[in-house]
Every structure is written in structure tokens, then in C-alpha cells.
Amino acid sequence: MSDVFTVAPEEMSPERDAVLALLGIPAGTLLGDRIERLYTHATGVLGETIAPRGVIAEIEGEAFDAVYAGDGKNAAETPVALVSHRAEFRALFAVTLGEPLSRAVAECFTGADFALGYTLDAMASVAADAAAAVAERRFAGTLRERGWATADGAVLRYSPGYCGWDITGQRRLFAALQPGAIGLTLNDSCLMQPLKSVSGVLLAGPRTIHRFPPTFDCCARCAERTCRDRLATLFAGAAH
Amino acid sequence: MPPLTDLADAVIRGDHPQAGALTREAIRLAIEPKTILDDGLIAGMTVVGDRFRVHEIFLPDVLLAAKAMYAGMDELRPLLIRDGVPSLGKVVIGSVKGDLHDIGKNLVGIMLKGAGFDVIDLGHDVAPEAMVRTAKEQGAAVIGMSALLTTTMPVMGEVVSRLKAEGMGGTVRTVVGGAPVSEAFAREIGADAYGFDAGNAVDVVKTLVGRR
């Protein structure tokens, strides 16, 4: 059974340093007045146009394996396969910030408000990640309400297109999750519309299940390395 | 020529109302449109580009400057057309078929225009035949392609193959870019060049058309 939800804007306010990083501005940089004004303007537009929604559907291990297999294009060994087999619970999920925001970004560019459009796009990317983090917390909360009491239990998300899960995996994920309920569609290239959306699997278990050595073939090709940051949030203050 | 120095400064500051007003003033003073373009608008954008390259300013600053340049170009464009002033060259750009991401492609287009190129932006989800046909009809020197998905990258190769099949491989050069794209991929599909970001894409296109 699917859990369709809306995300409160205060739960996913984009972190300033993350937005600035996407704009190519190092953390701690003192911004000039005009960039500060631009940032404030973009924050206002984001608040007016964002309409975040999400859907979560728990899935059993074998059923997830079938979804994960996708079009058969995953690497033989991947972090997603490793972690999913260690997980106690799994759920497919998708979150979207909605079409009005994507339209607002596009209109900025057609109206020559390039800087505003670019800043708004960066904010939206960070907000989409924050919305996905809301899905993680929501699934963890649901499990705990059901009595999940694993010590150091943690939920992390993994998405097609990352960690060895080929992006064509979106097709089976969408077929199983049916995120049309929140206005999400998939095109022939496995691209989600609206663009500012995140989908994937939520994997729950002791936090150590999410540890993997970055030695998979896909790790060598990965330019993002965000897994390190995500793991760091799980083990903050603890010895790794 | 102080009005043009002021115009360049307005572009550098990203002051679009002032850039538009100073362009109108320069036109009123009967300064040649090509001179206004080169010594005012492009001169300003060149300074902005140089400062961006050495990290003195950031991309939002460049985009504010571009808006100012566009305000000047809106005033100047009819006169440039009337005088038949040539651009640095025509560049057809687009995000390839199946790809709806166009922020990166937009940045490339903005910076190419800022450098003096005539940019024909076909938008996103552009079929290979549309890119090749437009380049042929418009007499473009370069096709610039963007992809943000591994699933859409092969379309870039289709464009390159189609150009060659139509005998345009030697006249229309190709440049590719986007997060999953690499120099090695560009070589693999036979593209002429790879641009790692919007600023670099401008340098690469200048090289392709022999303007560097």
C-alpha cells in the first residue's frame, strides 16, 4: 500500500552552502550585495512555486530484486545489490517539487533573467535532495511506529543512475510504484518529469549495512562520491 | 571613447537598464554599431569572462552581466542586421533527444552570445535530424550538444554520424558536453571537441572556428 504525502516547506528549506556550492561559490565566501539580493529573490520565487509531494511503497526483498534487475543493464556487483540484501526493510519512493517550479526556472531563462533562473535551479536541486531526505525520515518513522527497534537503525536512499543501478531501472521502479499519483511521469530516456524529482529505494537496517568499500567498478566511474557524505551523516561522532 | 567605456562598465556591473540606455546613447551619437558591439558590449563581457576564469567573480555575476549585454543587444540588433555585420559564426545548440535538462546548454548559449557568436538554440529534446537540418539551412559552423543522462549520450553520436553521412563532417564542427560526457566519449563518437563547462565551451568553439 502506498503512502502519498505532501512535504512541508520548512522541512526542506535548501541549505545555503549547498546551493552556493552548486553555483560554484565556495562555502564561507562573503557575497556582494547584488548576489545577496539575487539569492533573496530566488528564495521568494522558490517559496511561491514549490509544491512538494512524495510517495512511498514498502516492498519485499524478492520483489525489489525484480525491480532492481530493470532492463538487465546493472553491473554484476553493485553497492545497491550489496546493501539491499543486507537491509531489514525496503521501500520504493519518489518525491517531486512539482511542475510550477520547473516552469518558473524555464521562464527565467526565456525572459533573460539568467542569474535568477540559475540560482533558482540550484536551490531546487538542493530542495529536491532535502525532500528525498524527508522520505527517508518518514519511512524510518513508519517502521519505528511498527516497533522497529534495531540499534543504530538507519534509512538511506539509493537511486537509479547511481551506485551501479542503471538508469533504465526507472522503468520497473515506476511500474511498481506508480508515482503518477504525485504527478510524476517517465519519458523514453528514463527521465522524470517534473525535472526536480528524486526516485529510488529506501533501505533500512543497522547503519553498518550502508557501509561499502568504494571499490566497485561503478565507484571508479563515479564523479559524485556523495555516498561518503551520506555515510558521514550516519556515523557522525562515531568511529567508522 | 568614454560612452563605450561606460557601456562596458555597465555590462561588467550587470547594470542592465544602464547598459540599454548607454547603447541607445551611443547609437544617438552615431557611433558605428559594430564599434558599439566590439568596444562596448563584447569588451565588457570579455572582462567578465576573464575575471570568471581566474575566480574573481562567480557564474551568477557572469549571468547578470549577460543580461546587461542582452539589454544592449536588443537596441543594437536591428542596426547590426541592417549593416550586415557578421558575427563570429553561427552555432546551433541543443540538449539531445530524450533529454529535458537545459540549464547547462542555456549557460553555453548565453556565454557564446556574450562572446559574439550567433546562437540558434533549438531547446531540449532535439532530434538529430533537426540539429543537422538547422545547421545546413542556417550555414552554421558548429553544432553544440548537451546531455545529462547516460541514456541520451548516444544521440550525440547519431548527430556526428548523420553529419558525416550528409557530407557535412568537414564543414560543420561538433562539440559535446554535459555531466556524464567526457573527452574520451567525444573521441569515441568522432566529435570534434569536448567542452567541460560553459566557459570552456566558448574557448573550444572559438578554436573550432579559428578565432583563437
Interface residues (C-beta under 8 A of the other chain):
Chain A: L23 G24 I25 T29 G32 R34 I35 L38 V105 F109 A112 D113 F114 A115 G117 Y118 T119 D121 G161 I167 T168 N187 D188 S189 C190 L191 Q193 L195 A223
Chain B: G14 F58 L59 P60 D61 L63 L64 A66 K67 Y70 A71 K97 G98 D99 L100 H101 D102 I103 N106 L107 I110 L149 T150 T151 T152 A179
